[in-house]
Amino acid sequence: VAGRPAREIEHAVVSAGGAAAELRSPEEWAAHPQGAAVASLPLVSLEPVGAAPKRTFFYSDRPMGGVRVLELTHVLAGPVAGRVLAAHGADVLHVGAAHLPRVEALVRDTGQGKRSTFVALDTEGGRARLKKLISRADVLVQSFRPGALERIGFGPAELAELRPGLVIADLSAYGWEGPWARRRGFDSLVQMSNGMAFGAEEPSPLPVQALDHATGWLAAAAVMTAVHRQLVDGGTWRARLSLAGTGRWLDSLGRKDPAGAEVDYSDLMEDADSGYGRLTRVRMAGGLPGAQPHWDFGTRLPGVDKPTWTP
């Protein structure tokens, strides 16, 4: 492998259905057709995809109280979005697959305030169960490979028909336009593609998944905005975000000297019970007057809940 050009290896892996990325400089990415496509897209796309009457929700002490969020995501941006929405009062049900590998540290971190279930979407019964869940959901957050849900009958048009008034949040690696629109990827690969990992003596991703975390927070904000639009104007809404788009936005903010970035975060931590035992976690950031975000319970073990909504 070491003797082959990086672009050749990237092409071979992607052609075989895998995920890989050549290390590019920011200038190379800007000149790349997908880099140009990402530059032409908004950071967040929010648009109606169907007609529907306005919804009403019961009064709650938090803005997302009474809102049912179905989270069809894996690591990491989607689970971050669901965690934020749960802190703001949403009933979040994370749907995973029993056979998929999990990074337990990330599950413990992002599972706060959510219920967790398994649904086998490769079976007819599993797809029927998902259809039933969507028919009673208010929000769907999904980070499947672009086109994957459409192939099993859950594209935007089908979702709008199944659940008029649904808010859909689609998260992808490289955006929804351009030659890589359907390419699978994850944070570290996008950092390689767009030049974030470029410039060090040895190529390496950032020590944290900055694109995932930032995209998750942006997705939660987009969902809350879309829920408000639905309450005011009605309609079925679709928000679209990408790791590459978030990377472009973060890069536009400039960079700080790492030597000045050390902070004391001890006062931001708290202890909480979970399915893993007692955990120390980062408190939910931010707040609203009279509506302080918090999680109603700690992280539950993967798949322990039934694939149903709470009454």
C-alpha positions in Angstrom: 0.0 0.0 0.0 2.8 2.4 0.9 4.1 2.3 -2.6 0.9 3.2 -4.3 -0.4 6.8 -4.9 -2.9 8.0 -2.3 -5.5 8.9 -4.8 -5.3 5.5 -6.4 -5.9 3.8 -3.0 -8.7 6.2 -2.3 -10.4 5.4 -5.6 -9.9 1.6 -5.1 -11.4 1.6 -1.6 -14.4 3.8 -2.5 -15.1 1.8 -5.7 -15.2 -1.3 -3.5 -17.8 0.3 -1.3 -15.5 1.3 1.5 -14.6 4.7 3.0 -11.2 6.3 2.5 -9.7 9.8 1.9 -6.5 11.2 0.4 -4.8 13.9 2.5 -5.4 17.1 0.6 -4.3 20.7 1.3 -7.0 23.4 1.8 -6.1 24.7 -1.6 -6.4 21.3 -3.3 -9.8 20.9 -1.7 -11.0 24.3 -2.8 -10.1 23.4 -6.4 -11.7 19.9 -6.2 -15.2 19.6 -7.7 -16.6 18.5 -4.4 -14.9 21.3 -2.5 -16.5 23.7 -5.0 -19.9 22.0 -4.6 -19.7 22.3 -0.8 -18.7 26.0 -1.1 -21.9 26.6 -3.1 -24.2 25.1 -0.5 -25.5 26.8 2.7 -24.3 25.7 6.1 -27.8 24.5 6.8 -30.5 23.9 4.2 -34.0 24.1 5.5 -37.0 23.8 3.2 -40.5 22.5 3.1 -41.0 19.1 1.4 -44.7 18.6 1.8 -48.0 20.2 3.0 -49.3 19.5 6.4 -51.5 21.3 9.0 -49.9 23.0 12.0 -49.1 20.9 15.0 -49.8 21.7 18.6 -47.9 20.5 21.6 -48.7 20.4 25.3 -47.1 23.1 27.4 -43.7 22.2 28.8 -41.1 23.9 30.9 -38.6 23.2 28.0 -39.0 24.2 24.4 -38.9 20.6 23.0 -41.2 19.1 25.6 -43.7 16.7 24.1 -41.8 16.4 20.8 -41.0 12.9 19.7 -37.6 12.5 18.1 -36.6 9.3 16.3 -32.9 9.1 16.0 -31.6 6.8 13.2 -27.9 7.5 13.7 -24.5 6.0 14.5 -21.4 7.9 15.7 -21.2 10.8 16.1 -23.0 13.9 14.8 -26.5 12.5 14.9 -26.2 11.2 18.5 -24.9 14.7 19.6 -28.0 16.3 18.0 -30.3 13.9 19.8 -28.5 14.5 23.1 -29.1 18.2 22.8 -32.7 17.8 21.9 -33.2 15.5 24.8 -31.8 18.1 27.2 -34.4 20.6 25.8 -37.2 18.2 26.7 -37.7 16.0 23.6 -38.6 12.3 23.9 -35.7 10.9 22.0 -35.7 7.2 20.9 -32.4 6.1 19.4 -32.7 3.2 16.9 -29.6 1.2 16.4 -28.7 -2.3 15.0 -27.6 -5.1 17.3 -24.9 -6.3 14.8 -23.1 -2.9 14.3 -19.9 -2.2 16.3 -20.1 0.4 18.9 -17.6 2.7 20.6 -18.8 2.4 24.1 -17.2 5.6 25.3 -19.1 7.5 22.7 -22.3 5.7 23.6 -21.9 6.7 27.2 -21.3 10.3 26.2 -24.0 10.8 23.7 -26.8 8.6 25.2 -27.8 11.1 27.9 -31.6 11.4 28.2 -32.5 9.0 25.4 -34.1 5.6 25.2 -32.3 3.0 23.1 -33.7 0.2 21.0 -32.7 -2.1 18.2 -34.6 -2.5 14.9 -33.4 -4.8 12.1 -34.0 -2.7 9.0 -32.8 -5.5 6.7 -35.9 -7.4 7.5 -39.5 -6.9 6.5 -40.6 -6.9 10.1 -38.0 -4.3 11.1 -39.1 -2.0 8.3 -42.7 -2.3 9.4 -41.7 -1.4 12.9 -39.8 1.6 11.7 -42.8 2.7 9.6 -45.0 2.5 12.7 -42.5 4.5 14.8 -42.2 7.2 12.1 -46.0 7.5 11.8 -46.1 8.8 15.4 -42.8 10.8 15.4 -42.5 14.6 15.2 -38.8 14.6 14.2 -36.5 12.2 12.4 -32.8 12.7 12.6 -30.9 10.3 10.3 -27.2 9.9 9.3 -27.5 6.9 7.0 -25.3 6.9 3.9 -27.0 9.2 1.3 -29.6 7.2 -0.6 -29.7 4.3 1.9 -33.1 5.1 3.4 -34.6 5.8 0.0 -33.6 2.3 -1.1 -35.8 0.8 1.6 -38.7 3.0 1.1 -38.1 5.9 3.5 -37.1 8.8 1.2 -38.3 12.4 1.8 -41.4 12.0 -0.3 -42.4 8.7 1.4 -41.7 10.2 4.8 -43.8 13.3 4.0 -46.7 11.0 3.0 -46.3 8.7 5.9 -46.1 11.4 8.5 -47.3 14.8 7.3 -45.7 17.6 9.4 -42.6 15.6 10.1 -39.3 17.4 10.6 -36.5 15.5 8.9 -32.8 16.2 9.6 -30.4 14.6 7.1 -26.7 14.5 8.0 -24.1 13.5 5.5 -20.3 13.6 5.1 -19.7 15.6 1.9 -23.0 17.4 1.3 -26.0 16.9 -1.0 -24.6 18.2 -4.3 -21.5 17.4 -6.3 -19.7 14.2 -7.4 -19.3 13.0 -3.8 -22.8 13.7 -2.7 -23.5 10.0 -2.1 -20.0 9.1 -0.8 -19.9 7.6 2.6 -17.5 9.1 5.1 -16.9 10.2 8.7 -15.2 13.0 10.6 -11.6 11.9 10.4 -11.9 11.2 6.6 -13.5 14.6 5.9 -10.7 16.3 7.9 -8.3 14.5 5.5 -10.2 15.5 2.4 -10.8 19.2 3.2 -7.3 20.1 4.5 -8.1 20.3 8.2 -5.5 17.6 8.9 -2.9 19.1 6.5 0.2 21.0 7.6 1.5 18.9 10.5 4.7 17.0 10.3 2.8 13.8 10.3 -0.8 13.7 8.9 -3.3 13.2 11.7 -6.9 14.2 12.5 -7.7 16.6 15.2 -7.7 15.1 18.7 -11.5 15.4 18.9 -14.2 15.0 16.3 -14.8 18.7 15.8 -16.9 18.3 12.7 -19.1 15.7 14.3 -19.7 17.7 17.5 -20.3 21.0 15.7 -22.6 19.4 13.1 -24.6 17.8 15.9 -25.2 21.1 17.6 -26.1 22.8 14.3 -28.5 20.0 13.5 -30.2 20.3 16.9 -30.6 24.1 16.2 -32.0 23.3 12.8 -34.5 20.9 14.2 -35.7 23.3 16.8 -36.1 26.0 14.1 -38.0 23.6 11.8 -40.3 22.6 14.7 -41.1 26.3 15.3 -41.7 26.8 11.5 -44.1 23.8 11.6 -46.0 25.2 14.5 -46.3 28.6 12.8 -46.7 27.7 9.1 -47.4 24.0 9.0 -45.8 21.8 6.4 -43.3 19.0 6.4 -39.7 20.2 6.7 -36.3 18.9 5.8 -33.0 20.2 7.1 -29.7 19.1 5.5 -26.2 19.5 6.9 -22.8 18.0 6.2 -19.5 17.5 7.9 -17.8 19.1 5.0 -20.0 22.1 5.2 -19.4 22.5 8.9 -15.7 22.2 8.2 -15.8 25.0 5.7 -17.7 27.2 8.3 -15.3 26.4 11.1 -12.3 27.2 8.9 -13.9 30.6 8.1 -13.8 31.5 11.8 -10.0 31.5 11.9 -7.6 29.6 14.2 -6.1 30.2 17.6 -2.7 29.5 18.9 -3.0 26.1 20.6 -0.8 27.3 23.4 -3.6 29.7 24.5 -6.4 27.1 24.3 -5.9 25.3 27.6 -8.9 25.8 30.0 -10.0 24.5 33.4 -13.2 22.6 32.8 -13.7 21.0 36.3 -16.7 23.3 37.1 -18.4 22.0 33.9 -18.7 18.4 35.1 -21.3 16.6 37.1 -22.0 13.0 38.2 -25.0 11.0 37.1 -26.3 7.5 37.3 -26.5 5.5 34.0 -26.9 2.0 32.7 -23.1 1.8 33.0 -23.1 2.8 36.6 -22.1 6.2 38.0 -20.5 8.4 35.4 -18.9 11.8 35.3 -20.2 13.8 32.4 -20.1 17.3 30.9 -23.1 19.3 32.0 -25.5 20.5 29.2 -24.2 23.8 27.9 -26.3 27.0 27.6 -29.7 27.7 28.9 -32.9 29.7 28.5 -34.6 31.9 31.2 -37.0 29.6 33.0 -36.2 26.6 30.8 -32.8 25.3 31.9 -31.8 22.3 29.7 -31.1 19.0 31.5 -31.4 15.3 31.0 -34.2 13.4 32.7 -32.0 10.3 33.0 -28.5 9.0 32.2 -27.3 6.9 29.3 -29.1 3.6 29.0 -27.5 0.4 27.7 -27.9 0.0 23.9 -31.0 -1.8 22.9 -32.7 -2.1 26.3 -35.9 -0.3 25.4 -38.8 -1.5 23.4 -39.3 0.0 19.9 -42.3 2.0 20.9 -43.1 5.5 22.0 -43.9 6.4 25.6 -47.6 7.2 26.3 
